[in-house]
Amino acid sequence: MADNTITRRGALKLMAAASMAGAAGVFPNPLFASRESSSPPNIVFILTDDHRADFMGCTGHPFVQTPNIDRLASQGVLFENGFVTTSLCSPSRASFLTGQYAHTHGVKNNLTPWRDESVTFLERLKQTGYDTAFLGKWHMPGRLPQLRGVDEFVTFTARGGQGQYWDCPLIVNEKETIPKKRYITEELTDRAIEYAGQDRKNPFCLYLSLKAAHHDWRPPEDLINLYEDEKLPLAEEADTWVTMTNGGIFLGTTGPLQYHYRNYCRVITSVDRQVGRLLGFLEKQGLADNTIVVYAGDNGFFWGEHRLIDKRWAYEESIRVPFIVRAPGIISDPGRRAEQMALNIDLAPTLLDIAGLKPGPAMEGQSLAPVLRNKQTPGREAWLYEHFPDFPYRTPGINAVRTKDSIYVEYQGGRPPEFYDLLTDPKQKKNKIDQLDAQELARLKGMLATLQQEGRL
């Protein structure tokens, strides 16, 4: 690769230019028109990997530049309490597709395969006349499925389905294909733009599933020195050398934590740039006013908090994700920040609801469309977090109930339970399980049991 490193001054110029591009062309200004359309809306869902909720400009990160994602939030609703019900790639991705918890759809970890009988929102939309495409990271074990309800299926199997940032071979409708672009995020965005621009009579649903920002965090060449001089807001308990996570080798990663943290931030900025390209194309083609856009992450990530790297555990840094919805004609107050809790299992019923379809009894998530239309709509009171053992990682099985202001956690294998009051202890530093009275403990255990059995309260 060519050495196109840039200085700190150059990096600042780059980000300023990106911000100006967003204001001048990538997004329209003023906001997209809010109007009801007589035709069904197009849908674009952008799913990133390991993108933690607070690593965006709009959520307060001290230096990560995400001008395009920030503008998307200003034109829609940013769910400040976006979560995943299992903080791990394969289960979470299956939950986005099906609207179900992992214990229901069966993809319990990164080792359990997709069930062909599972019904996705793409299949439901296809049955009602949508053109549909899945582009990018599938990452569920076993053979690639002949995914029902999808006209175009572009994915990869390199590195066990993780893919690779550079020179990643593709499988396009079951045929091995050499990518045109060397950098996978650019290649997938090119294909998304090409798909969105096709002549068609039907509305389309585009599922764009990115490898970024998953390990091993390789940014594009022009961003490799970005943020080099920034002071990193690491947790006080963070180890500064990455070799282990909970006793297991972390995907072969070694080296200073700061080095990997900066590359993670650079990769997120590279994602933002491609988001801007796609949304700018929708606007240029006159599609933006009738296209629902959702941006989310498949799980969070630890950067030394609780002395952990990676995800899986039922702590806020792991379970919180970006969840942004731009829906012209539905959201009357763009730029809103919603306090209601939004889950990965809510995506499928939400999109079906917006398209005029009933989610169906098999879906355990709840439509967020009422919240999008009316900020006064009450949200859920609690939800189930679950993690199933995932060899070779030593994270135990976990079941937890997350309420609006607390989380109660049970572990398999004899590890003591935990309880955190998130109002007084948002960083989850002090386990107050011993301070719960018998009545409150029984209430939490009852909520957990109900969620495990019925999927909702």
C-alpha positions as CSV (number, residue, x, y, z in Angstrom):
1,M,0.0,0.0,0.0
2,A,1.2,3.5,-0.7
3,D,2.2,5.6,2.2
4,N,-0.4,8.4,2.2
5,T,0.1,9.4,5.9
6,I,-1.2,12.8,6.9
7,T,-0.1,15.1,9.7
8,R,-2.3,16.3,12.5
9,R,-2.9,19.6,10.7
10,G,-3.8,17.6,7.6
11,A,-6.2,15.5,9.6
12,L,-7.9,18.6,10.9
13,K,-8.2,20.0,7.4
14,L,-9.6,16.6,6.3
15,M,-12.3,16.7,8.9
16,A,-13.2,20.3,8.3
17,A,-13.6,19.5,4.6
18,A,-15.8,16.5,5.5
19,S,-18.0,18.7,7.6
20,M,-18.3,21.3,4.9
21,A,-19.1,18.6,2.4
22,G,-21.8,17.3,4.6
23,A,-23.3,20.8,4.9
24,A,-22.9,21.7,1.3
25,G,-23.8,18.6,-0.6
26,V,-23.9,15.3,1.2
27,F,-27.1,16.3,3.0
28,P,-29.6,19.0,2.0
29,N,-30.0,22.1,4.1
30,P,-32.6,22.8,5.4
31,L,-33.9,19.5,6.6
32,F,-35.5,16.9,4.4
33,A,-39.2,17.8,3.7
34,S,-41.6,16.1,6.1
35,R,-44.6,14.9,4.1
36,E,-46.7,11.9,3.8
37,S,-46.0,9.9,0.6
38,S,-48.7,8.1,-1.3
39,S,-46.2,5.3,-2.2
40,P,-44.6,2.8,0.2
41,P,-41.2,4.1,1.5
42,N,-37.9,2.8,0.5
43,I,-35.9,1.4,3.4
44,V,-32.1,1.6,4.0
45,F,-30.7,-0.2,7.0
46,I,-27.0,0.4,7.8
47,L,-25.6,-2.1,10.3
48,T,-22.1,-1.6,11.6
49,D,-20.0,-4.0,13.7
50,D,-18.8,-3.3,17.3
51,H,-19.7,0.4,17.0
52,R,-20.2,1.6,20.6
53,A,-23.0,4.1,21.2
54,D,-20.8,6.9,22.6
55,F,-18.2,6.9,19.7
56,M,-20.0,9.5,17.6
57,G,-19.9,13.3,17.6
58,C,-23.7,13.4,18.3
59,T,-23.3,11.3,21.4
60,G,-20.5,13.3,22.9
61,H,-17.2,11.6,22.0
62,P,-14.5,14.2,22.6
63,F,-12.8,13.9,19.2
64,V,-14.3,11.2,16.9
65,Q,-15.6,13.0,13.8
66,T,-18.9,11.6,12.4
67,P,-20.4,14.6,10.6
68,N,-22.6,12.5,8.3
69,I,-24.0,10.3,11.0
70,D,-24.5,13.4,13.2
71,R,-26.5,15.1,10.4
72,L,-28.6,11.9,10.0
73,A,-29.4,12.2,13.7
74,S,-30.4,15.9,13.3
75,Q,-32.8,14.8,10.6
76,G,-34.4,12.0,12.5
77,V,-34.6,10.5,16.0
78,L,-31.6,9.4,18.0
79,F,-32.5,6.8,20.5
80,E,-30.3,7.6,23.5
81,N,-31.1,4.2,25.0
82,G,-30.4,1.9,22.1
83,F,-29.4,-1.7,23.1
84,V,-28.8,-5.2,21.9
85,T,-30.3,-8.2,23.6
86,T,-27.1,-10.3,23.1
87,S,-23.9,-8.4,22.7
88,L,-22.2,-10.6,20.1
89,C,-22.1,-10.5,16.3
90,S,-24.1,-13.5,15.1
91,P,-26.9,-13.6,17.7
92,S,-27.4,-9.8,17.4
93,R,-27.5,-9.9,13.6
94,A,-30.1,-12.7,13.7
95,S,-32.2,-10.6,16.1
96,F,-32.1,-7.6,13.8
97,L,-33.4,-9.8,11.0
98,T,-36.0,-11.7,12.8
99,G,-37.2,-9.5,15.7
100,Q,-36.5,-12.3,18.1
101,Y,-34.3,-13.0,21.1
102,A,-31.4,-15.4,20.6
103,H,-33.1,-18.2,22.6
104,T,-36.0,-18.0,20.1
105,H,-34.2,-17.7,16.7
106,G,-31.5,-20.2,17.9
107,V,-28.3,-18.3,16.8
108,K,-27.1,-18.3,20.4
109,N,-23.4,-17.5,19.8
110,N,-20.9,-17.4,17.0
111,L,-20.9,-21.2,16.7
112,T,-24.6,-22.0,16.3
113,P,-26.0,-21.8,12.7
114,W,-28.9,-19.9,11.2
115,R,-32.1,-21.8,11.0
116,D,-33.5,-21.8,7.4
117,E,-37.0,-21.7,8.7
118,S,-36.4,-18.3,10.3
119,V,-38.5,-15.5,8.8
120,T,-36.8,-12.2,8.2
121,F,-38.4,-8.8,7.7
122,L,-36.8,-8.8,4.2
123,E,-38.9,-11.9,3.3
124,R,-42.1,-10.2,4.6
125,L,-41.3,-7.1,2.6
126,K,-40.6,-9.1,-0.5
127,Q,-44.0,-10.8,-0.2
128,T,-45.7,-7.4,-0.4
129,G,-43.9,-6.2,-3.5
130,Y,-40.5,-4.8,-2.3
131,D,-37.3,-5.3,-4.1
132,T,-34.8,-6.4,-1.5
133,A,-31.0,-6.8,-1.1
134,F,-28.6,-7.9,1.6
135,L,-25.1,-6.5,1.0
136,G,-22.2,-7.3,3.3
137,K,-21.4,-9.2,6.5
138,W,-23.6,-12.2,7.1
139,H,-21.3,-13.8,9.8
140,M,-23.4,-16.7,11.0
141,P,-21.9,-20.2,11.2
142,G,-22.4,-23.0,8.7
143,R,-23.1,-22.7,5.0
144,L,-24.4,-19.5,3.5
145,P,-28.2,-19.7,3.4
146,Q,-30.3,-19.4,0.3
147,L,-31.9,-16.4,2.0
148,R,-35.6,-16.2,1.2
149,G,-37.0,-13.0,0.1
150,V,-33.7,-11.5,-1.1
151,D,-33.2,-10.6,-4.7
152,E,-29.5,-9.8,-4.3
153,F,-27.3,-11.4,-1.7
154,V,-23.7,-10.1,-1.6
155,T,-21.5,-11.3,1.3
156,F,-18.2,-12.9,2.1
157,T,-16.8,-15.9,3.9
158,A,-13.2,-14.9,4.4
159,R,-11.8,-15.3,7.9
160,G,-14.7,-17.4,9.0
161,G,-17.2,-14.8,7.8
162,Q,-15.6,-11.9,9.5
163,G,-14.2,-10.6,6.2
164,Q,-11.2,-8.4,5.9
165,Y,-10.7,-4.7,5.4
166,W,-8.5,-5.0,2.4
167,D,-8.9,-7.2,-0.7
168,C,-11.9,-9.2,0.6
169,P,-13.3,-11.8,-1.8
170,L,-17.0,-11.5,-2.3
171,I,-19.8,-14.0,-2.9
172,V,-22.4,-12.4,-5.2
173,N,-25.5,-14.5,-5.5
174,E,-23.6,-17.7,-4.7
175,K,-20.7,-16.8,-7.2
176,E,-17.2,-15.9,-6.0
177,T,-16.3,-12.4,-7.2
178,I,-13.2,-10.2,-7.0
179,P,-14.2,-6.8,-5.6
180,K,-13.6,-3.7,-7.7
181,K,-12.4,-1.7,-4.7
182,R,-9.6,-2.8,-2.3
183,Y,-11.2,-1.4,0.8
184,I,-14.3,-3.4,1.8
185,T,-16.4,-0.5,3.2
186,E,-16.0,1.4,0.0
187,E,-16.8,-1.7,-2.1
188,L,-20.0,-2.4,-0.2
189,T,-21.1,1.3,-0.4
190,D,-20.5,1.3,-4.1
191,R,-22.7,-1.7,-4.5
192,A,-25.4,-0.1,-2.2
193,I,-25.4,3.0,-4.4
194,E,-25.6,1.0,-7.5
195,Y,-28.5,-1.0,-6.1
196,A,-30.4,2.1,-4.9
197,G,-30.0,3.7,-8.3
198,Q,-31.5,0.9,-10.4
199,D,-34.6,1.6,-12.4
200,R,-37.5,-0.1,-10.8
201,K,-41.2,0.1,-10.3
202,N,-41.2,-1.2,-6.7
203,P,-40.0,0.3,-3.5
204,F,-36.7,-1.2,-2.3
205,C,-35.3,-2.4,1.0
206,L,-31.5,-2.3,1.2
207,Y,-29.7,-4.0,4.1
208,L,-26.1,-2.8,4.2
209,S,-24.1,-4.8,6.7
210,L,-20.5,-3.5,7.2
211,K,-17.5,-5.3,8.6
212,A,-16.3,-2.1,10.2
213,A,-15.6,-1.3,13.0
214,H,-14.7,-4.9,14.0
215,H,-11.2,-6.0,15.0
216,D,-8.6,-5.7,13.5
217,W,-9.3,-2.0,12.8
218,R,-7.5,-1.2,9.6
219,P,-8.4,2.3,8.4
220,P,-8.1,3.6,4.8
221,E,-4.6,4.8,3.9
222,D,-5.5,8.5,4.2
223,L,-6.7,8.1,7.7
224,I,-3.9,6.1,9.3
225,N,-2.5,9.1,11.2
226,L,-5.9,10.7,12.1
227,Y,-6.3,11.4,15.9
228,E,-2.6,10.6,16.5
229,D,-2.2,13.4,19.0
230,E,-5.6,13.2,20.7
231,K,-5.7,12.4,24.4
232,L,-7.7,9.2,24.9
233,P,-10.5,9.2,27.5
234,L,-9.6,5.7,28.8
235,A,-11.2,4.3,31.9
236,E,-9.0,4.6,35.0
237,E,-9.0,0.8,35.4
238,A,-8.0,0.1,31.8
239,D,-4.9,-1.9,31.1
240,T,-2.7,-0.2,28.6
241,W,-1.4,-3.4,27.0
242,V,-3.9,-5.6,25.1
243,T,-3.1,-9.3,25.4
244,M,-5.9,-10.9,27.2
245,T,-9.6,-10.6,27.8
246,N,-11.2,-12.6,30.7
247,G,-8.4,-15.1,30.5
248,G,-8.7,-15.8,26.7
249,I,-6.5,-14.6,23.9
250,F,-8.2,-11.7,22.2
251,L,-8.3,-12.7,18.6
252,G,-4.5,-12.6,18.4
253,T,-4.4,-8.9,19.2
254,T,-1.4,-7.6,21.2
255,G,0.0,-4.1,21.6
256,P,-0.7,-0.8,23.3
257,L,-4.4,-0.2,24.0
258,Q,-4.0,3.3,22.7
259,Y,-2.9,2.1,19.3
260,H,-5.9,0.0,18.8
261,Y,-8.3,2.6,20.2
262,R,-7.1,5.2,17.7
263,N,-7.5,2.8,14.8
264,Y,-11.0,1.9,16.0
265,C,-11.8,5.7,15.9
266,R,-10.3,6.0,12.4
267,V,-12.3,3.1,11.1
268,I,-15.5,4.7,12.5
269,T,-14.7,7.9,10.7
270,S,-14.2,5.9,7.5
271,V,-17.6,4.5,8.0
272,D,-19.1,7.9,8.4
273,R,-17.6,9.0,5.1
274,Q,-19.3,6.1,3.3
275,V,-22.6,6.9,5.0
276,G,-22.3,10.4,3.6
277,R,-21.7,9.0,0.1
278,L,-24.8,6.8,0.3
279,L,-27.1,9.4,1.7
280,G,-25.8,12.1,-0.6
281,F,-26.7,9.8,-3.6
282,L,-30.2,9.3,-2.3
283,E,-30.7,13.0,-2.1
284,K,-29.2,13.6,-5.5
285,Q,-31.5,11.0,-7.1
286,G,-34.6,12.5,-5.4
287,L,-35.1,9.4,-3.2
288,A,-34.4,10.8,0.2
289,D,-37.8,12.2,1.0
290,N,-39.4,8.8,0.6
291,T,-36.6,6.6,2.1
292,I,-36.5,5.5,5.7
293,V,-32.8,5.3,6.9
294,V,-31.8,3.4,10.0
295,Y,-28.3,3.4,11.4
296,A,-27.3,0.9,14.1
297,G,-24.5,-1.2,15.6
298,D,-24.6,-4.9,16.3
299,N,-23.1,-4.5,19.8
300,G,-20.9,-2.2,21.9
301,F,-17.3,-2.6,22.9
302,F,-15.1,-2.4,26.0
303,W,-12.0,-0.3,25.9
304,G,-10.6,-1.2,29.3
305,E,-13.8,-0.5,31.3
306,H,-14.2,-3.1,34.0
307,R,-10.7,-4.3,32.9
308,L,-12.3,-5.8,29.8
309,I,-11.7,-5.7,26.1
310,D,-14.3,-6.9,23.5
311,K,-18.0,-7.3,24.4
312,R,-20.4,-10.1,25.7
313,W,-20.8,-8.9,29.3
314,A,-24.0,-7.1,30.5
315,Y,-22.4,-3.8,31.1
316,E,-23.4,-0.6,29.5
317,E,-20.4,-0.2,27.3
318,S,-21.1,-3.6,25.7
319,I,-24.9,-3.5,25.4
320,R,-25.4,0.0,24.2
321,V,-25.4,0.7,20.4
322,P,-26.1,3.6,18.0
323,F,-29.8,3.5,17.0
324,I,-30.8,6.4,14.6
325,V,-33.9,6.5,12.5
326,R,-34.6,9.1,9.8
327,A,-38.2,8.8,8.6
328,P,-39.5,11.8,6.5
329,G,-43.2,12.2,6.8
330,I,-43.3,10.2,10.0
331,I,-41.1,12.2,12.3
332,S,-42.6,15.6,12.8
333,D,-39.8,16.9,15.0
334,P,-36.5,15.9,13.5
335,G,-33.5,16.2,15.7
336,R,-35.3,14.7,18.7
337,R,-33.4,12.5,21.2
338,A,-35.7,9.8,22.5
339,E,-35.4,8.4,26.0
340,Q,-37.4,5.3,25.2
341,M,-35.4,2.0,25.1
342,A,-34.9,0.7,21.6
343,L,-33.6,-2.8,21.0
344,N,-32.2,-4.7,18.0
345,I,-35.3,-7.0,18.1
346,D,-37.4,-3.8,17.5
347,L,-36.0,-3.2,14.0
348,A,-38.0,-5.8,12.2
349,P,-41.4,-4.9,13.6
350,T,-40.7,-1.2,13.2
351,L,-39.9,-1.5,9.5
352,L,-42.9,-3.7,8.9
353,D,-45.1,-1.3,10.8
354,I,-43.9,1.6,8.7
355,A,-44.5,-0.4,5.5
356,G,-48.1,-1.0,6.7
357,L,-47.6,-4.7,7.7
358,K,-48.4,-6.4,11.0
359,P,-45.2,-7.7,12.6
360,G,-46.7,-11.1,13.5
361,P,-46.8,-13.1,16.7
362,A,-43.4,-14.7,16.3
363,M,-41.7,-11.3,16.7
364,E,-40.7,-10.5,20.3
365,G,-39.7,-6.9,19.6
366,Q,-42.0,-3.9,19.6
367,S,-42.5,-1.4,16.8
368,L,-40.9,2.0,17.4
369,A,-43.1,3.7,14.9
370,P,-45.4,5.1,17.6
371,V,-42.4,6.6,19.3
372,L,-41.2,8.1,16.0
373,R,-44.6,9.7,15.4
374,N,-45.1,11.0,19.0
375,K,-42.5,11.7,21.6
376,Q,-45.0,11.2,24.4
377,T,-45.5,7.5,23.5
378,P,-44.4,5.4,26.5
379,G,-41.6,2.9,26.0
380,R,-41.0,-0.5,27.5
381,E,-40.3,-1.0,31.1
382,A,-37.7,-3.7,30.9
383,W,-36.1,-6.2,28.6
384,L,-34.0,-9.4,28.6
385,Y,-30.3,-9.6,28.1
386,E,-28.8,-13.0,27.4
387,H,-25.4,-14.4,26.6
388,F,-24.7,-18.0,25.8
389,P,-21.2,-19.5,26.3
390,D,-19.0,-19.0,23.2
391,F,-15.8,-21.1,23.0
392,P,-13.0,-20.2,23.5
393,Y,-14.1,-17.1,25.4
394,R,-14.6,-17.7,29.1
395,T,-17.5,-15.3,29.5
396,P,-20.2,-17.4,31.4
397,G,-23.8,-17.7,30.4
398,I,-25.6,-14.5,31.4
399,N,-29.3,-13.7,31.9
400,A,-30.2,-10.1,33.0
401,V,-33.2,-7.9,33.2
402,R,-32.5,-4.2,32.2
403,T,-35.0,-1.7,33.4
404,K,-35.1,2.0,32.8
405,D,-32.7,2.7,35.7
406,S,-31.2,-0.6,36.8
407,I,-29.9,-4.0,35.8
408,Y,-30.0,-7.3,37.6
409,V,-27.6,-9.9,36.3
410,E,-27.5,-13.7,36.9
411,Y,-24.5,-15.9,35.8
412,Q,-24.1,-19.5,35.1
413,G,-21.2,-21.4,36.7
414,G,-21.5,-20.1,40.2
415,R,-20.5,-16.4,39.7
416,P,-22.5,-14.3,42.2
417,P,-25.3,-12.2,40.8
418,E,-25.0,-8.4,40.4
419,F,-27.3,-5.4,40.7
420,Y,-26.5,-1.9,39.6
421,D,-28.5,1.3,40.2
422,L,-27.8,3.1,37.0
423,L,-29.1,6.4,38.2
424,T,-26.5,6.7,41.0
425,D,-23.9,4.4,39.4
426,P,-24.0,4.7,35.6
427,K,-20.5,3.3,35.3
428,Q,-21.5,0.2,37.2
429,K,-18.7,0.4,39.7
430,K,-20.6,-0.8,42.8
431,N,-22.5,-4.1,42.9
432,K,-25.4,-3.5,45.3
433,I,-26.9,-7.0,45.2
434,D,-26.4,-7.4,49.0
435,Q,-28.4,-4.2,49.5
436,L,-31.6,-5.5,47.8
437,D,-34.4,-6.5,50.2
438,A,-36.1,-9.9,49.7
439,Q,-39.2,-8.3,48.1
440,E,-37.2,-6.3,45.5
441,L,-35.0,-9.3,44.6
442,A,-38.1,-11.5,44.2
443,R,-39.6,-8.9,41.9
444,L,-36.5,-8.7,39.7
445,K,-36.2,-12.5,39.5
446,G,-39.9,-12.7,38.5
447,M,-39.4,-10.1,35.8
448,L,-36.4,-12.1,34.5
449,A,-38.4,-15.4,34.5
450,T,-41.3,-13.8,32.6
451,L,-39.0,-12.3,30.0
452,Q,-37.3,-15.6,29.4
453,Q,-40.6,-17.4,29.0
454,E,-42.7,-14.9,27.2
455,G,-40.2,-12.5,25.6
456,R,-41.9,-9.4,27.0
457,L,-43.6,-8.1,30.1
